[in-house]
Amino acid sequence: MIALISLFIILILSITVVRIGATALELTGVSPEVASFQAQSAFSGAGFTTAESEGLVNHPVRRRIIRMLILLGSVGITSVIATVILTFTNSSNGNLWGRSGLLLTGLVLIYILARSQWLAVLMKKAIIKALSLNKNLQLHDYYEILGIAQGYSVSRMTIKTDNWAAGRTLKELGLNKEGTLVLSIHRMDGGEEKFIVPNGDTVILPGDDLTVYGRCDGSECLVNRRKGTAGDKAHAKQCAEAKKMEVLQELEQA
C-alpha cells in the first residue's frame, strides 16, 4: 500500500513539475501550446528535434528550464517504474486484483484533476507568483500584449511570383494602413540565407518568407492576394476595415 501511495505522489509531482516548466517557458515568451508540448517532451525524454526546440535551447533561460525538466524527468520516470514493480511484487491473487483496482481508480482521478481547467488556472496563478521572484524570467503575457485572443496573430507566409506584394517596396504597399506589419523577411540569396529587418524601402521579392503581425483575416487575405485590379481592391477593402476597427476602438475607449 505504501508503494502505491508513493506512486500516486510521484505522478502528481511529475504533473506539477511539467506545469511549472511549461509556465516558466511561457513567461519567456513561448506560446502556451508550444510551452506545454516542449515541457512534456523534455520531462519524458522524448527528444523531439524541431525548429521550435532549437529556438528554446538557443535561449539561455529556456535552456536552463529544459535542462531541469530533463533531469527531473529521468528521476521521475525511473521512480515510477521502480514503484510499480514494488507495488505488484510478492502480492497474492486477492491483493493483486485489489491493488490493480486501486491503481486504476487513482490514475483516473489523477487524469481528471490533470485535465481540470479550473485547477490549471489556479495552479498557473500560483506558479507565476512563485516564479516572479526569478528576475531572469520576463513576466509578460505575450498573447495578451499582441492581442492574439482578440483576432490578431503572428504568422509566416511565402510570397509567390504572382502575389500582389512581389516586386514592390513596403512603402508602396502601405500594409500598415491595413493594420499589418512585416516584422522580418527570410530570404535565400544565391544559396545564402538572410534574415532582413525591413524598412519602407525594402523590396519584397518572390520566394521571400515574411513574418507578419496583424489581424488574422488581413494576413490570410495578403497571402492569397494576386496582382492587378483585384489585388488593389482587396488592399483598399482591408484598409477600410482597419480604419473602421480603429474608430470602433476609439469609441469603446471614450
N, C-alpha and C positions, 0 to 999 in steps of 0.2 A: 504493500500500500504506500509506503514511504517513497518507493521508486516511482510509482505512478503520480503521486503529488509533485515530486521533483520534476517529472516530465512536463506536467502542466505549467509549472512555474517557468521552466526553461522556454517553453513555447511562447508564453505570454511575454517574457523578457525579450525574446527574439523579435516578436512583432513590434514591441515598443522600440527596440533599437533601430529597426528598419524605418519606423515612423520618424524617429528623431533624425536619422540620417537623411531621409527624404526632405524633411522640413528644413534642415540645415542647408541642403543643396538649393532649395527654393529661395532661401534668404540670400544666396549669392547670385540670384538672377536666373536660375534654371526654371523652366516651366513645370507646373505640378506633375503633369503626365510623365515627362522625361525624368524628373527627380525621383518619382516613385519607382519607375522601371529600373533606373540605374542603381538605386539603393538596394532593391531586391536582387538585382544581378550581382552586385558586389558582395552582399551578405551571403548569398547562396553559392558564390564561386562560379557562376555560370560563365562569366568572362566574355560577354558579347563585345565584339570589336566593331564599332560603328563610328561615324563621324561625330556623333554626339558624345561617345565615350572619349574620343580624342580631345574634344573640347573641354571635357571635365578634367582629364589628367594634365592638361596644359595650364590649368589654373591652380596656383599653389594651395589656396584654402580648400578648394574642391578635392584636390588630390589627397590632402590630409584626411578629409571626411571619408573618401573612398577607401583609403588605406585602413582606417579604423574599422570600417564596416567589414572589410575582408578579414581582418584579424579576429574580430568578434564572431563573425560568421563561421570561421573554421573551428573555433572553440565550441560555438553553439551547436553546430551540426554533429560534431563528434560526441558531445554530451547527450544529444537526443538519441543517437544510435545506441550508445552505451546504456542509457537509462531504459530504453525499450527492451533491450536484451535482458537487463536485470529484472524488469517487470514480469517477464514470462519464463524466467529460468526457475527450474525446480518447483513449478506450480502443478498442483493436481488438476484433473479434468474439471472439477467443480470450480476451483479457484480460477482456472484459465478462462472459462466462459464468463465468470463474474467480472474478472479484470478486463476482459475484452469488451464487455458491455459498458463498463465504467469508462474505459478509454474512449470508446466511440461516442458516448454521451458528452464527455469532456471536450473532445475535439469539435463536436457540433456546436457546443456552447461557445468555445473559443472562436470558431469561424463566424458565428453570428455577431459576437462582440467586435471582431476584426472588421466586419462589413458594416457596422453601425456608423451612419453618417454623423449622428449626434455625438457619439463618443469620439469620432475622428476630429470633429471641430473642437471639442473640449480639450482633447489631447494636444491639438495643434496650438491652441492658445497658450496652454501651459508650457509646451516646448519652446515656443517663440519667446515667452517671458524668461525662461531659463537661459536660452541661447543669447538673449540680448546682452548678457554680461560679457560675451565674447566680442571684443571690438573689431575683430577681423571679419566678422560677418556683416554685410551691408543689409540692414533691416529695412528692405524696401519690398513692397508687393508690386512686382513689375507688371503683373496682369492688371492691377488697378491703375497704376501710373499710365500705362499705354492704352487703357480703356478696352482691353481685349474682350471683356464680357459685354461691352456696350456696342458691339458691331465693328470694332477696329481690329486689325491684325497686322502682324509682320509676316510677309510671305516672300517667296523667291520665284521668279519667273524667267523663262528663257525667251529672248527676243528673236523671232523668226524674220526671214528676209522680207516678207510681205507685211510685217507688223507696222502699224501706224507710227510707232516711235522710231523705227530703224532709220539711221542716217540723219537724224535731227538732233540739235542740241537741247538740253533740258530747258534752256531759256525759251526756245521756240515752242517747245511742247506745252509749257505752262501747267505742268502736272500739279503744282502747288495750289492752283486755283480749283482743282478737283478735290483737294484735300489729301493728295497723295505725295509722299516724299520718297525720293530714291536715296536710300541710306548708303549703299555701296554697290560696286559693279565688279563682278568676277569675269575676267576676260583672258582668253588664250590668244597670245600674240606671238606667232612664229614658233609655236611649241613651248613658249614661256608663259607661265601662269602669273597673272597680275591681279592685284586687288586695288581698285581705284576708289578713292573718296571723291565723289563727283561735285562739280560746281555748275554754275549756269552755262559755261562754255563747253562742258563735256558733251561729246557726241556719242549717242547711243548707236552701237554697231550690231549688225546681225550676229547672233551667237552669244551675245552678252547675257550673263546671268545677273539679273537685278534683284537686290534685296530691297523691298519697298515696305513702307508703313502707311496705312491709310484705311479707309472704310473697306470692308470686305467686298461689297458689290463693286466698288471702284477698281480694286485690284483685279477682280475677275473680268471686268469689262476691258481693262487695259491689255491683259494678256491675249484676249480674243479680238482685239480691235485691228482692223485692216486699213491699209492706206486708201486714200480717196475721200470722196464726199461723205460716205457713210461713217468713216472714222472721225472726220471733223464734226459731224453731227453728234456722234456719241460723246466726243470731248465736250461739246457745248452743253449737252444734257447733264453730264456729270458735274460740270461747273455750276450749273443752275441748282442741282441737287445739293451740292456742297454749300452754296450760298443760302439756300433755304434752311439747311441744318444749322448754319451759323446764326441765322435770325431767330430760329426757334430756341436755341440755347441761350441767346441774349434775353429773350422774353422770359425764359424759365428762371434766369438769374436775377431778373429785375424785381 
